Amino acid sequence: MNDKQTGCPVIKVRGETLPEVWEKSVVRCWEEGIEVRTEYDRPEDPPSKDCTMIMEVNYPLKEPRLHRAFPAGLSDLEVYREEVLLGVHDDWINPEEGKWEYTYHERLFNYKLSFEEKGIDQIEFIVRKLSRTPYSRRAQAVTWKAWLDPNFDHPPCLQRLWFRIFGNSLQLNVHMRSNDAFKAAFMNMFAFTELQRLVAERISERTGKKINVGKYVHISDSYHIYGSYYEEFKGFLDTLKKRSFEERTWPTSFAKPFFEEGKKRIEREKRKNL
């Protein structure tokens, strides 16, 4: 009998905060992931490190919420948050003209079969469902369009959101088919926990009962570190050795001026497009 492991390793990490769990996840992916090629590789690129990752964050709103090493600016993070929650870039969707094929906001808040028809607000359904039946297992939102997405060059990575209330806390499980561990996952997690906060607030308003943000679980079928940026990632690993966890993170209060700059960027975009 061959005891050698086959297939993709399944790794689970857990912790109290977003930066703690994200940091653990990318290190474990690097150390334990298998080497696999991807559809985006150039001929000279090494294969990616890949695993199936399950991340459990017990207190997703607990500070510090920000990791200093996620590869984007703090103003970019605010733009992405508003993109997911408020749909500030939904008007960029126009695949026929070579523009964006979708946004997560459009799929979650306005899911539809064609551009002409009225869409389904899946988040409103979740709020309504859990306000009436907090223990329901049907409070989910999907993004995948089987008749459309397989033909896109960059189909949605997010597949499904599943919400349920336990006691007075709202849990969110996120299911990703694919997730760039180093360059995208932290921004995804931050925005999705902000959506978790939004849903909890809306249920609280509707029911008159305080619903807290509970556990956040992030499940990725392919959690990967691309070979094309291995050298950059090794610099991240060096940072972990040289700095304490406190020196590797920021509280949300630190980011507020940068978030304001992100909001101003969005306003400038709107004025430019008028």
C-alpha positions in Angstrom: 0.0 0.0 0.0 1.4 3.4 -1.0 1.1 5.8 2.0 2.4 8.8 0.1 0.0 11.7 0.2 -1.8 12.5 -3.1 -3.8 15.5 -4.0 -3.8 18.9 -2.4 -3.0 19.2 1.3 -5.8 20.5 3.5 -4.6 23.0 6.1 -6.5 24.7 8.9 -5.4 27.7 10.9 -7.2 29.6 13.6 -6.7 32.6 15.8 -8.4 35.7 17.3 -7.7 38.4 14.7 -7.6 38.8 10.9 -3.9 39.7 10.6 -2.9 36.8 12.9 -4.9 34.2 11.0 -3.9 35.6 7.6 -0.2 35.6 8.5 -0.4 32.0 9.8 -2.2 30.9 6.6 0.4 32.2 4.1 3.3 30.8 6.1 1.6 27.4 6.3 0.8 27.5 2.6 4.5 28.3 1.8 5.8 25.5 4.1 3.3 22.8 3.4 1.7 23.6 0.0 2.4 21.4 -3.0 3.9 22.8 -6.3 1.3 23.2 -9.0 1.2 25.1 -12.3 -1.6 27.6 -13.0 -3.3 28.9 -16.1 -1.7 32.4 -15.6 1.9 31.2 -15.5 4.5 32.5 -18.0 6.9 29.8 -19.3 9.7 31.0 -17.0 7.6 31.1 -13.8 8.1 28.5 -11.1 5.0 26.6 -10.1 2.8 28.0 -7.4 2.6 26.7 -3.8 -1.0 25.5 -3.3 -3.2 24.0 -0.7 -6.8 23.9 0.4 -7.0 26.3 3.3 -9.5 26.7 6.1 -9.1 29.9 8.2 -11.1 30.4 11.5 -11.1 33.9 13.0 -12.8 34.0 16.3 -13.1 37.8 16.7 -12.9 39.3 13.2 -13.5 42.9 14.4 -10.9 42.7 17.2 -8.0 45.1 16.9 -5.5 45.1 15.4 -7.4 44.4 12.2 -4.7 45.3 9.7 -1.5 43.6 8.6 1.2 46.0 7.5 2.5 43.5 4.9 -0.5 43.0 2.8 0.6 44.1 -0.7 -1.6 47.1 -1.3 -2.1 50.5 0.2 -4.6 51.3 2.9 -6.5 53.7 0.6 -6.7 50.8 -1.9 -8.3 48.7 0.9 -11.0 51.3 1.4 -11.7 51.5 -2.3 -12.1 47.7 -2.3 -14.4 47.7 0.7 -16.7 50.2 -1.0 -16.5 48.2 -4.2 -17.8 45.1 -2.4 -20.3 46.8 0.0 -21.5 49.8 -1.9 -20.9 48.8 -5.6 -18.9 51.9 -6.4 -17.5 50.2 -9.5 -20.6 48.3 -10.7 -20.7 50.7 -13.6 -17.4 49.3 -14.8 -19.1 46.1 -15.8 -19.3 45.7 -19.5 -17.6 42.5 -20.8 -18.8 43.1 -24.4 -16.5 46.2 -24.5 -13.6 44.4 -22.8 -14.3 45.9 -19.4 -15.0 44.2 -16.1 -17.0 40.9 -16.3 -18.6 41.3 -12.8 -18.1 42.7 -9.3 -18.9 40.9 -6.1 -21.3 43.6 -5.2 -23.3 43.1 -8.4 -23.4 39.4 -7.9 -24.4 39.6 -4.2 -26.8 42.6 -4.3 -28.1 42.4 -7.9 -27.8 38.8 -9.1 -29.6 38.4 -12.5 -29.8 36.2 -15.5 -29.4 39.0 -18.0 -28.5 42.7 -18.1 -32.1 43.6 -18.9 -34.0 41.9 -16.0 -34.3 43.1 -12.4 -31.8 41.4 -10.2 -32.1 39.6 -6.9 -30.7 41.2 -3.7 -29.3 38.2 -2.0 -28.1 40.1 1.0 -31.5 41.5 1.6 -32.9 37.9 1.5 -30.3 36.9 4.1 -31.2 39.8 6.4 -34.9 39.0 6.0 -34.5 35.2 6.5 -32.3 35.5 9.6 -34.5 38.2 11.1 -37.4 35.7 11.0 -35.5 32.4 11.5 -32.0 33.1 13.0 -31.1 29.4 13.0 -31.9 28.9 9.3 -29.3 27.1 7.2 -30.6 28.7 4.0 -29.2 32.2 4.5 -26.6 32.1 1.7 -25.6 34.1 -1.4 -23.9 32.7 -4.5 -21.9 34.4 -7.3 -21.3 31.6 -9.9 -23.2 31.7 -13.1 -22.7 28.3 -14.7 -23.9 29.5 -18.1 -21.5 32.4 -18.2 -18.5 32.3 -15.8 -16.5 29.3 -17.2 -16.0 31.3 -20.4 -14.5 34.3 -18.7 -10.7 34.9 -18.4 -11.1 35.8 -14.8 -14.2 34.3 -13.3 -15.3 35.0 -9.7 -13.1 33.5 -7.0 -15.7 34.0 -4.4 -18.4 31.3 -4.8 -20.7 31.4 -1.7 -21.4 33.2 1.5 -23.2 31.4 4.3 -24.6 33.2 7.3 -26.1 31.8 10.5 -26.9 33.2 14.0 -25.7 31.4 17.1 -27.0 32.9 20.3 -26.7 36.6 19.5 -23.7 36.3 17.1 -23.7 36.2 13.3 -21.2 33.7 11.9 -20.1 34.0 8.3 -18.5 31.2 6.2 -16.9 32.2 3.0 -16.2 29.7 0.2 -13.6 30.5 -2.5 -12.7 28.3 -5.4 -9.4 30.1 -5.8 -7.5 32.7 -3.7 -4.2 34.4 -4.2 -3.0 33.9 -0.6 -0.4 36.7 -0.5 -1.8 39.4 -2.8 -5.6 39.1 -2.4 -6.7 37.1 0.6 -6.3 39.7 3.2 -8.2 42.3 1.3 -11.0 39.7 0.6 -11.2 38.8 4.3 -11.3 42.5 5.4 -14.1 43.3 3.0 -16.1 40.2 3.8 -15.9 40.8 7.5 -17.2 44.4 6.8 -20.1 42.8 5.0 -20.6 40.5 8.0 -20.8 43.7 10.1 -23.3 45.2 7.7 -25.6 42.2 7.8 -25.4 42.0 11.6 -26.4 45.7 11.8 -29.3 45.3 9.4 -30.6 42.3 11.3 -30.3 44.2 14.6 -32.3 47.1 13.2 -35.0 44.9 11.8 -35.4 42.8 14.9 -34.7 45.3 17.6 -32.2 42.8 19.1 -28.5 43.4 19.2 -26.7 40.9 16.9 -22.9 40.9 17.2 -20.3 39.9 14.6 -19.3 36.4 15.4 -16.9 33.9 14.0 -15.5 34.3 10.5 -14.5 31.2 8.5 -12.7 31.5 5.2 -12.5 28.3 3.1 -10.4 28.3 -0.1 -10.2 25.2 -2.5 -7.0 26.5 -4.0 -5.1 28.8 -1.7 -1.9 29.7 -3.5 1.3 31.7 -3.6 2.3 32.4 -7.2 5.8 31.4 -8.4 6.0 34.7 -10.3 6.4 36.7 -7.0 8.4 34.2 -4.9 11.2 36.7 -4.3 8.7 39.3 -3.0 7.2 36.8 -0.7 10.5 35.8 0.7 10.9 39.4 1.7 7.7 39.1 3.6 9.1 36.0 5.4 12.2 37.9 6.4 10.0 40.6 7.9 8.3 38.1 10.1 11.7 37.2 11.6 12.8 40.8 12.2 9.6 42.4 13.7 7.3 41.6 16.5 3.6 41.0 15.8 2.8 44.4 17.1 5.3 45.9 14.6 3.7 43.9 11.8 0.1 45.2 12.4 -1.9 48.4 12.6 -5.2 49.2 14.5 -8.0 50.5 12.3 -7.6 53.9 13.9 -4.2 54.3 12.2 -5.7 53.7 8.8 -8.5 56.3 9.0 -6.7 59.1 7.2 -5.8 56.6 4.4 -9.4 55.4 4.2 -10.5 59.0 3.8 -8.1 59.3 0.9 -9.6 56.2 -0.6 -13.1 57.8 -0.3 -11.7 61.0 -2.0 -10.3 58.9 -4.9 -13.8 57.4 -5.4 -15.3 60.9 -5.5 -12.7 62.1 -8.0 -13.6 59.1 -10.2 -17.3 60.0 -10.0 -16.7 63.6 -11.0 -14.4 62.6 -13.8 -17.0 60.3 -15.3 -19.9 62.8 -15.1 
